[in-house]
Amino acid sequence: MNLDLEIARAATLRPIHEIAAKFGIPDDAVEPYGRHKAKIGLTFIDSLDSRPDGALVLVTGISPTPAGEGKTTTTVGLGDALNRLGKRAAICLREPSLGPSFGRKGGAAGGGYAQVVPMDQINLHFTGDFHAITAANNLLAAMIDNSVYWGNPLGIDTRRISWRRCLDMNDRALRSIAGSLGGVANGFPREDGFDITVASEVMAVFCLARNLQDLQARLGRTIVAQTRDGTYITAADIKADGAMAVLLRDAIAPNLVQTLEGSPALVHGGPFANIAHGCNSVMATRLGLKLADIVVTEAGFGADLGGEKFLDIKCRSAGLKPACAVVVATVRALKMHGGVARDALAPENVAAVTLGIANLRRHVENMQKFGLPVVVAVNHFTGDTDAEFAAIRDSMAALGIEAISCTHWADGGAGAEALAQAVIGRIAAGSAAYQPLYSLDMTLADKIRAIAQGIYRASDIAMPDGVAKALKSFEASGFGGVPVCIAKTQYSFTADPTVMGAPVGHVLPVREVRLSAGAGFVVAICGDIMTMPGLPRVPAAESIYLRDDGEIEGLF
């Protein structure tokens, strides 16, 4: 049996009403989904507008490796530790996608004694939010084709339908398809394709909306196609925005669960950080800030992806001002960035750790560019040696950064108390001076270049003429003043997943750009990144099954 799952099953969970009461949420605002998970009523959330906000802490990490970093585990451990120290702390996470759960990465509920629970339910259907998002996305797709079928009153050019269907599963066979085949009764044949649900613009809209009204307005602004003369067609033109909002009405309420130690956790929304903006919902984050002294939230993958997008897109859109950033690393992952193969990570190798620290150093420096004080959390593995940690500690000390060894996987919140003390100190110092990396007045190409050069340390960007022309077209249509969302591999600062460490001087190839007018950003797709992932040679799904007693085995 997987140890994480064994630990989760052995835990005694408190009824969700008790967790809500501890968090200051009245009974009548709790909409339970079973005994241990619930949604929080929107009327109650609206009533909190006048309350001051708590402090916001971002947990991000180094460029991920197969050795693992434990960013979600650290987020949970830090939240538990803050509560152990007498702070009123809440945790804000994204919901796991079924794609990674059945693919390669696994679930996203933490691990060891730093988990959110019920882990198996969170990693599967949870409260049905992703199903609602998938349905809303595909309703819009169906209504676009239906409008074309019934006389095409909006004059949609079927070659310029940009809206794609979605599915919350890794399925490479659906990336590019031909639809409406089989004769006149089935519509007009055209090329189409699927994205994974977490890459859908509906997911981005869902996570950035401040309330139901903002949700419907953003859905309505979503651009789905063009006419032959280039006029944009929106979801509101298709008259789909109202029905889409109806499908999302219940899903938009944040989900409340608990950690193994009984800390409140708001788990809501789930865009990937390599192909979307990689942060949990604004509604959940703002709810946490109104109810807690400190909110600990996680952004996906490395600080160059989820961290940058959290700061340049989410914080700017929602008016959030984080007080501190925690950058998570492991000795094992730094060895891989230092050139050690995955099957040779066990022996002590201070030299490789020292080489790999270049990746950690760059992520730390990048977070400082946003005006945030930084703490480094070294997620401890049993094979780590004192000399390896000392190399990290001393290297960070030279930058004026504290690096702390954390044992929350094995010890729960107690193993992250030193990290929590450091975070409390940074918040109390009040030294944060958050600012985005780039101005919205810059051209879209210059915004992409600012991220490539300032965060990835590229020498420049490379765009085909068609991409450059598309960016100019977006600007001419009034969409120049939005942030950009880079879609690229999570494994490297470059667009090549095999280039580890801290490369400089490379060129970022921008393959395609997409206008996400509802979400309020432009997506720049770089290198070979796919918005519909495929399953690995041996998917995790092969090892997931039901035992004779009905319990799930193999899900982690």
SELOKE-468942 format. One line per field, with one value per residue (C-alpha): residue number from 1; y, x, z. Coordinates in Angstrom, 3 decimals, always signed. Layout:
BEGIN
k c(NUM,...)
py c(Y,...)
px c(X,...)
pz c(Z,...)
# end
This chain:
BEGIN
k c(1,2,3,4,5,6,7,8,9,10,11,12,13,14,15,16,17,18,19,20,21,22,23,24,25,26,27,28,29,30,31,32,33,34,35,36,37,38,39,40,41,42,43,44,45,46,47,48,49,50,51,52,53,54,55,56,57,58,59,60,61,62,63,64,65,66,67,68,69,70,71,72,73,74,75,76,77,78,79,80,81,82,83,84,85,86,87,88,89,90,91,92,93,94,95,96,97,98,99,100,101,102,103,104,105,106,107,108,109,110,111,112,113,114,115,116,117,118,119,120,121,122,123,124,125,126,127,128,129,130,131,132,133,134,135,136,137,138,139,140,141,142,143,144,145,146,147,148,149,150,151,152,153,154,155,156,157,158,159,160,161,162,163,164,165,166,167,168,169,170,171,172,173,174,175,176,177,178,179,180,181,182,183,184,185,186,187,188,189,190,191,192,193,194,195,196,197,198,199,200,201,202,203,204,205,206,207,208,209,210,211,212,213,214,215,216,217,218,219,220,221,222,223,224,225,226,227,228,229,230,231,232,233,234,235,236,237,238,239,240,241,242,243,244,245,246,247,248,249,250,251,252,253,254,255,256,257,258,259,260,261,262,263,264,265,266,267,268,269,270,271,272,273,274,275,276,277,278,279,280,281,282,283,284,285,286,287,288,289,290,291,292,293,294,295,296,297,298,299,300,301,302,303,304,305,306,307,308,309,310,311,312,313,314,315,316,317,318,319,320,321,322,323,324,325,326,327,328,329,330,331,332,333,334,335,336,337,338,339,340,341,342,343,344,345,346,347,348,349,350,351,352,353,354,355,356,357,358,359,360,361,362,363,364,365,366,367,368,369,370,371,372,373,374,375,376,377,378,379,380,381,382,383,384,385,386,387,388,389,390,391,392,393,394,395,396,397,398,399,400,401,402,403,404,405,406,407,408,409,410,411,412,413,414,415,416,417,418,419,420,421,422,423,424,425,426,427,428,429,430,431,432,433,434,435,436,437,438,439,440,441,442,443,444,445,446,447,448,449,450,451,452,453,454,455,456,457,458,459,460,461,462,463,464,465,466,467,468,469,470,471,472,473,474,475,476,477,478,479,480,481,482,483,484,485,486,487,488,489,490,491,492,493,494,495,496,497,498,499,500,501,502,503,504,505,506,507,508,509,510,511,512,513,514,515,516,517,518,519,520,521,522,523,524,525,526,527,528,529,530,531,532,533,534,535,536,537,538,539,540,541,542,543,544,545,546,547,548,549,550,551,552,553,554,555,556)
py c(+0.000,+3.553,+5.104,+8.465,+6.729,+4.535,+7.614,+9.347,+6.323,+6.000,+9.604,+10.541,+13.372,+15.961,+16.730,+19.551,+21.748,+21.713,+22.810,+25.570,+26.760,+26.842,+29.006,+31.374,+30.124,+29.780,+26.583,+28.141,+29.052,+25.466,+23.366,+19.848,+17.308,+14.350,+14.502,+15.854,+18.345,+21.310,+24.392,+27.813,+29.849,+32.888,+35.078,+34.584,+35.321,+38.579,+39.608,+39.636,+42.449,+45.026,+42.862,+43.538,+41.000,+38.744,+38.239,+36.247,+33.838,+32.290,+28.837,+28.110,+25.995,+25.234,+23.760,+20.355,+17.057,+13.411,+13.373,+15.532,+18.779,+18.519,+21.996,+21.071,+19.033,+22.069,+24.342,+22.038,+21.591,+25.345,+25.987,+23.383,+24.812,+28.342,+27.058,+25.160,+28.451,+30.128,+31.903,+31.692,+30.181,+28.813,+26.911,+27.593,+24.924,+23.906,+20.873,+17.914,+17.025,+13.465,+13.737,+13.627,+11.400,+8.637,+9.665,+10.224,+12.935,+11.510,+13.445,+16.843,+16.574,+16.643,+13.613,+11.890,+13.738,+16.965,+16.153,+17.557,+14.977,+13.059,+12.502,+9.936,+12.029,+15.236,+13.449,+12.055,+13.710,+15.858,+18.201,+17.971,+21.361,+20.051,+18.231,+21.481,+23.363,+20.655,+20.780,+24.582,+24.515,+21.859,+23.455,+26.522,+24.319,+22.633,+25.979,+27.329,+24.375,+24.577,+28.236,+27.352,+24.437,+26.572,+29.073,+30.665,+33.968,+35.406,+34.743,+32.564,+31.513,+27.831,+27.983,+30.536,+28.810,+28.981,+27.429,+23.850,+21.124,+19.809,+16.696,+16.227,+13.387,+12.931,+11.827,+12.674,+11.146,+14.080,+16.888,+17.301,+15.760,+16.140,+16.665,+16.740,+13.845,+11.483,+13.613,+16.750,+15.954,+16.135,+19.662,+21.111,+19.059,+20.956,+20.517,+20.630,+19.468,+18.977,+20.593,+19.130,+20.822,+22.608,+24.399,+25.572,+29.295,+28.445,+27.168,+30.410,+32.492,+30.372,+30.944,+34.680,+35.665,+37.672,+36.661,+35.224,+38.480,+38.771,+35.109,+35.589,+38.809,+37.133,+34.146,+36.508,+38.271,+34.995,+35.017,+31.809,+32.540,+35.171,+36.142,+36.227,+39.917,+39.193,+40.386,+38.560,+36.379,+35.969,+33.560,+36.357,+36.613,+32.863,+33.500,+30.774,+32.815,+32.605,+28.838,+28.414,+30.502,+28.366,+25.242,+26.891,+28.490,+25.869,+25.085,+28.687,+28.402,+27.515,+24.025,+23.542,+20.473,+19.904,+18.838,+15.803,+18.224,+19.906,+23.112,+24.571,+24.180,+25.840,+23.647,+25.264,+25.492,+23.890,+25.451,+23.927,+26.310,+25.074,+25.686,+28.050,+30.448,+27.767,+29.265,+28.414,+30.565,+34.240,+33.573,+30.962,+33.116,+36.176,+34.108,+32.830,+36.336,+37.568,+34.726,+34.078,+35.981,+34.227,+32.458,+30.040,+29.392,+27.388,+28.138,+25.316,+24.045,+26.309,+29.976,+30.779,+29.458,+29.365,+31.922,+34.434,+34.006,+34.293,+37.621,+39.026,+37.747,+36.714,+39.309,+42.112,+41.043,+40.524,+43.347,+40.981,+41.966,+38.985,+39.464,+36.704,+33.916,+30.459,+28.651,+24.865,+22.648,+19.188,+17.919,+15.157,+17.581,+19.867,+16.863,+16.258,+19.915,+19.328,+16.542,+13.389,+10.683,+9.748,+6.283,+7.714,+10.189,+8.197,+8.708,+12.023,+14.386,+17.884,+18.911,+18.090,+19.885,+22.932,+22.908,+22.448,+25.385,+27.632,+26.699,+27.506,+30.775,+31.969,+31.260,+33.125,+36.099,+36.076,+36.282,+39.195,+41.017,+41.195,+42.899,+39.877,+38.696,+35.047,+32.018,+28.729,+25.520,+22.419,+19.518,+16.886,+13.296,+10.651,+10.178,+13.854,+14.573,+17.506,+18.463,+18.622,+20.838,+23.008,+23.693,+25.005,+26.961,+28.670,+29.479,+31.095,+32.944,+34.611,+36.089,+37.133,+34.331,+31.888,+28.206,+25.913,+22.118,+20.935,+17.490,+18.024,+14.878,+12.741,+15.041,+17.091,+20.702,+20.216,+19.586,+22.996,+25.195,+26.729,+27.618,+29.089,+31.221,+32.558,+33.380,+35.124,+37.169,+38.244,+39.241,+41.194,+43.036,+44.446,+44.619,+43.333,+45.825,+43.789,+44.981,+43.124,+42.362,+44.402,+47.265,+46.597,+49.562,+47.543,+45.780,+42.118,+41.066,+43.137,+41.550,+38.086,+39.335,+40.799,+37.390,+35.549,+37.839,+38.764,+35.348,+32.737,+34.705,+34.240,+36.540,+37.122,+35.568,+34.146,+34.467,+33.441,+36.277,+34.847,+35.005,+38.580,+39.522,+37.900,+39.908,+43.123,+42.127,+41.605,+45.049,+46.680,+45.137,+46.675,+43.737,+45.109,+46.084,+42.572,+40.315,+37.369,+33.744,+31.681,+28.024,+26.100,+23.100,+23.128,+21.270,+24.009,+27.767,+27.125,+25.601,+22.385,+20.079,+18.409,+21.606,+21.719,+24.008,+27.739,+28.280,+31.745,+33.243,+30.903,+32.026,+31.391,+30.137,+31.356,+28.878,+30.191,+32.847,+32.656,+35.491,+34.641,+37.723,+36.329,+35.403,+38.672,+37.530,+36.346,+32.846,+32.421,+28.762,+28.053,+25.106,+21.724,+22.178,+20.622,+21.861,+18.257,+16.028,+12.369,+9.380,+8.014,+4.560,+3.112,+5.315,+5.372,+4.132,+0.639,+0.351,+1.791,-0.650,-1.486,-3.976,-6.620,-4.394,-1.562,+0.626,+2.308,+1.102,+2.733,+6.325,+8.763)
px c(+0.000,+1.183,+2.368,+0.682,-2.648,-2.068,-1.417,-4.513,-6.730,-5.416,-6.329,-9.427,-11.071,-13.205,-16.690,-16.443,-18.786,-16.190,-13.440,-15.694,-16.533,-12.823,-12.358,-15.177,-17.713,-21.280,-23.260,-25.726,-22.869,-21.618,-22.975,-21.679,-20.665,-20.587,-19.018,-15.573,-15.862,-18.115,-18.683,-18.930,-22.024,-21.568,-23.834,-21.523,-18.465,-20.051,-20.675,-16.920,-15.993,-15.415,-13.003,-9.267,-7.091,-4.566,-1.045,-0.542,+2.397,+3.312,+4.906,+6.724,+9.717,+12.728,+12.357,+10.767,+12.552,+11.464,+13.202,+10.395,+10.321,+7.175,+5.769,+2.197,+3.465,+5.454,+2.431,+0.398,+3.209,+3.758,+0.046,-0.065,+3.080,+1.662,-1.433,+0.738,+2.481,-0.829,-1.444,-4.829,-3.664,-5.447,-4.154,-5.253,-4.532,-5.625,-7.786,-5.979,-6.655,-7.506,-4.913,-1.843,-3.627,-3.951,-0.874,+2.555,+2.581,-0.001,-2.372,-1.918,-2.976,+0.441,+2.046,+3.169,+1.895,+1.392,-1.724,-5.146,-7.878,-9.950,-7.069,-8.703,-11.858,-9.892,-7.784,-10.842,-14.232,-14.133,-17.158,-17.588,-16.060,-13.953,-16.941,-18.933,-16.086,-15.796,-19.553,-19.577,-16.669,-18.288,-21.739,-20.163,-18.477,-21.786,-23.593,-20.962,-21.424,-25.188,-25.207,-23.253,-25.606,-28.765,-27.872,-24.795,-26.521,-23.319,-21.301,-18.731,-15.832,-15.524,-11.801,-11.451,-13.278,-10.722,-12.782,-11.736,-13.469,-11.955,-11.657,-10.034,-7.844,-4.522,-5.534,-3.118,-5.454,-7.838,-5.318,-6.355,-9.521,-12.013,-15.590,-19.107,-18.381,-21.063,-23.299,-25.431,-27.380,-24.193,-23.184,-20.264,-17.043,-14.088,-10.858,-11.223,-9.364,-9.416,-7.442,-7.210,-9.816,-7.202,-6.015,-9.509,-10.162,-13.252,-10.924,-8.927,-12.109,-13.405,-10.212,-9.892,-13.572,-14.351,-18.033,-20.878,-21.470,-17.810,-17.848,-20.729,-19.245,-15.893,-17.566,-19.461,-16.256,-14.597,-13.678,-14.561,-14.297,-13.974,-15.929,-14.300,-13.424,-11.772,-14.543,-14.407,-17.338,-17.806,-19.678,-22.172,-22.759,-23.500,-25.803,-24.052,-22.690,-25.842,-26.157,-22.437,-22.719,-25.659,-23.531,-20.828,-23.088,-22.508,-18.930,-17.776,-18.294,-14.917,-14.368,-13.398,-11.480,-8.890,-5.312,-4.377,-3.868,-7.244,-6.108,-8.682,-7.813,-9.608,-9.039,-10.592,-9.827,-6.858,-5.197,-1.821,+1.117,+2.936,-0.021,-2.235,-1.791,-1.351,-3.064,-6.123,-9.258,-9.336,-12.548,-10.883,-7.806,-9.872,-12.086,-8.982,-7.568,-10.777,-10.862,-7.185,-4.180,-1.979,-2.939,-0.417,-1.018,+0.846,+1.487,+2.276,+5.658,+8.710,+8.774,+9.441,+5.963,+3.376,+5.202,+5.590,+1.970,+0.702,+2.489,+2.006,-1.527,-3.453,-2.182,-2.498,-6.020,-7.306,-5.461,-3.467,-0.181,+1.812,+3.976,+6.534,+7.639,+8.864,+10.966,+10.984,+13.914,+15.221,+18.779,+17.810,+16.413,+19.436,+21.671,+19.726,+20.161,+23.835,+24.006,+23.365,+21.145,+17.965,+19.265,+22.431,+20.945,+21.435,+25.173,+26.328,+27.405,+28.107,+29.687,+26.507,+24.345,+26.590,+26.221,+22.449,+22.102,+22.371,+18.758,+17.599,+19.551,+17.885,+14.384,+15.190,+16.528,+13.441,+11.097,+13.120,+12.529,+8.863,+9.790,+9.200,+11.305,+12.235,+12.783,+14.121,+12.502,+14.631,+12.175,+14.173,+14.626,+16.099,+19.153,+20.162,+23.439,+24.465,+27.174,+24.689,+22.318,+25.229,+26.101,+22.574,+22.466,+25.804,+25.055,+21.763,+23.321,+25.683,+22.548,+21.108,+18.525,+17.708,+17.513,+15.699,+15.608,+12.000,+10.736,+6.991,+6.521,+7.592,+6.676,+3.709,+3.479,+6.130,+8.676,+8.012,+7.954,+11.342,+10.087,+6.915,+8.959,+11.000,+7.855,+6.296,+9.474,+9.382,+5.727,+6.370,+9.288,+6.906,+9.619,+7.531,+7.130,+5.255,+5.385,+4.742,+7.650,+6.383,+4.012,+0.731,+1.532,+4.236,+3.489,+2.509,+5.771,+7.770,+5.891,+6.836,+10.401,+10.447,+9.587,+12.006,+14.901,+14.085,+12.928,+14.339,+17.567,+17.028,+18.832,+15.627,+12.446,+11.831,+8.425,+7.277,+5.763,+2.281,+2.688,+3.974,+1.062,-1.430,-0.050,-0.389,-3.955,-4.791,-3.408,-5.316,-8.521,-7.977,-6.345,-2.835,-3.132,-3.358,-0.746,+0.802,+0.675,+3.638,+2.969,+6.236,+7.958,+8.145,+11.454,+13.746,+14.203,+14.417,+11.805,+13.851,+12.957,+16.388,+18.304,+18.564,+20.340,+20.424,+21.117,+21.626,+21.621,+19.097,+16.255,+12.624,+10.661,+7.053,+5.135,+1.589,-0.418,-4.014,-6.210,-8.035,-10.226,-12.467,-9.571,-7.885,-4.529,-2.744,-1.268,+2.133,+2.788,+6.513,+8.497,+6.792,+4.433,+0.990,-2.325,-3.563,-0.944,-0.470,-0.131,+3.369,+4.463,+3.370,+0.542,-0.295,-3.766,-2.317,-1.660,-4.942,-7.678,-10.399,-9.628,-12.146,-13.318,-14.065,-11.107,-8.990,-5.431,-2.652,-3.963,-1.419)
pz c(+0.000,-0.723,+2.561,+1.928,+1.427,+4.472,+6.622,+5.264,+5.964,+9.528,+10.342,+12.321,+10.421,+12.144,+10.793,+8.288,+10.347,+13.145,+10.767,+9.456,+12.981,+13.840,+10.758,+11.766,+9.229,+10.598,+10.123,+7.699,+5.318,+5.109,+2.250,+3.045,+0.414,+2.775,+6.256,+5.411,+2.578,+1.922,-0.162,+1.459,+0.590,-1.622,+0.526,+3.500,+1.356,+0.155,+3.781,+4.494,+2.093,+4.825,+6.832,+6.568,+4.782,+6.452,+5.125,+1.930,+1.585,-1.763,-1.801,-5.033,-5.996,-8.139,-11.621,-10.965,-11.513,-11.272,-7.863,-6.470,-4.523,-2.366,-2.909,-1.935,+1.020,+2.178,+1.784,+4.019,+6.534,+6.775,+7.321,+10.088,+11.674,+11.713,+13.494,+15.993,+16.778,+17.582,+14.301,+12.591,+9.322,+6.260,+3.246,-0.345,-2.957,-6.434,-7.091,-8.690,-12.317,-13.317,-16.097,-13.803,-11.268,-13.861,-15.838,-14.324,-11.665,-9.286,-7.072,-5.478,-1.863,-0.194,+1.400,+4.558,+7.623,+5.650,+3.627,+2.930,+3.384,+2.353,-0.065,-2.344,-2.832,-3.461,-6.103,-7.902,-8.448,-5.270,-5.428,-9.214,-10.072,-12.954,-14.413,-14.345,-16.032,-18.698,-19.307,-19.615,-22.062,-24.223,-24.130,-25.723,-28.361,-29.154,-29.443,-31.846,-34.196,-33.743,-34.793,-37.927,-38.665,-38.429,-41.124,-39.527,-38.651,-37.141,-40.302,-38.512,-40.713,-39.812,-40.587,-37.793,-34.952,-32.134,-29.344,-28.578,-26.662,-23.436,-21.298,-17.882,-19.024,-20.830,-24.337,-27.141,-29.766,-29.249,-29.791,-33.419,-34.820,-37.653,-36.517,-37.966,-40.315,-41.589,-43.755,-43.871,-40.711,-38.636,-39.615,-41.511,-41.290,-39.871,-37.979,-34.207,-31.114,-27.360,-24.542,-21.068,-18.839,-16.745,-19.912,-20.865,-20.744,-18.710,-15.985,-16.108,-15.982,-13.102,-11.101,-11.775,-11.290,-8.147,-7.965,-10.028,-11.870,-12.831,-13.860,-16.308,-17.681,-18.307,-19.940,-22.222,-23.319,-24.294,-27.993,-29.824,-33.551,-36.264,-39.350,-42.781,-42.265,-38.907,-36.585,-33.254,-32.184,-28.415,-26.184,-25.556,-29.330,-29.317,-26.308,-24.358,-21.433,-19.314,-19.559,-18.915,-15.747,-14.639,-14.993,-12.875,-10.244,-7.565,-8.576,-8.078,-4.299,-2.671,-1.245,+2.404,+3.604,+6.348,+6.875,+8.949,+11.851,+11.392,+9.682,+7.275,+3.598,+0.685,-2.382,-5.442,-9.157,-10.859,-13.906,-14.795,-14.473,-17.589,-19.935,-17.909,-14.974,-12.323,-9.260,-7.188,-7.403,-6.460,-4.533,-2.323,-1.742,-0.841,+1.480,+3.246,+3.592,+5.224,+7.772,+8.583,+9.886,+7.335,+4.106,+2.608,-1.083,-3.702,-7.367,-9.747,-10.914,-10.579,-9.659,-13.334,-14.218,-11.422,-9.286,-12.111,-13.203,-9.624,-9.328,-12.829,-13.531,-10.422,-7.943,-10.480,-11.488,-7.938,-6.198,-3.965,-2.304,-1.031,+2.042,+1.524,-0.830,+0.140,-2.489,-2.011,-2.970,-2.176,-2.029,-4.479,-7.058,-6.780,-7.471,-10.682,-11.650,-10.921,-13.501,-11.450,-12.962,-11.121,-10.267,-8.668,-6.197,-2.986,-2.266,-0.788,-3.548,-2.281,-5.581,-7.539,-4.969,-5.295,-9.087,-8.837,-6.471,-9.531,-10.327,-6.791,-6.761,-9.932,-8.637,-5.422,-7.358,-9.578,-6.587,-5.247,-8.537,-7.542,-4.274,-2.031,+0.905,+0.382,+2.598,+1.209,+2.476,+1.975,+2.040,+3.922,+2.709,+5.005,+2.790,+2.887,+4.655,+6.838,+4.369,+1.479,+3.441,+4.586,+0.948,+0.368,+3.626,+3.012,-0.616,+0.327,+3.270,+0.792,-0.828,+2.536,+2.344,+5.123,+4.121,+6.547,+6.623,+7.035,+8.108,+7.725,+5.593,+8.570,+11.465,+10.244,+11.338,+14.020,+11.282,+9.690,+12.800,+12.043,+8.565,+10.070,+12.489,+9.593,+7.608,+10.614,+10.927,+7.288,+7.571,+10.780,+9.194,+6.581,+3.952,+1.048,-1.775,-4.363,-7.933,-11.213,-13.503,-16.447,-17.207,-18.972,-21.230,-22.991,-26.266,-26.018,-27.684,-25.203,-22.281,-23.549,-23.994,-20.472,-18.982,-21.292,-20.475,-16.874,-15.578,-17.987,-18.759,-22.488,-24.896,-26.878,-28.215,-31.691,-33.362,-36.842,-38.850,-38.293,-34.512,-34.600,-36.867,-34.475,-31.537,-33.537,-34.405,-30.722,-29.936,-32.787,-31.428,-27.981,-26.192,-25.877,-22.226,-20.760,-19.158,-20.978,-19.857,-21.047,-21.866,-21.879,-20.373,-16.584,-16.473,-17.713,-17.949,-21.688,-23.985,-24.038,-21.113,-21.180,-20.324,-16.546,-14.106,-14.875,-18.590,-20.067,-23.540,-25.107,-27.399,-26.411,-29.458,-29.438,-31.584,-31.248,-29.402,-28.220,-27.034,-23.792,-23.598,-20.870,-18.613,-19.493,-20.862,-23.997,-23.991,-25.662,-26.494,-26.608,-27.895,-28.037,-25.049,-25.582,-24.163,-24.229,-22.558,-23.395,-21.093,-20.394,-21.543,-18.196,-16.849,-13.154,-14.105,-14.654,-10.909,-9.627,-8.639,-6.111,-3.374,-2.380,+0.483,-1.970,-0.945,-3.615,-4.060,-6.075,-6.036,-4.610)
# end
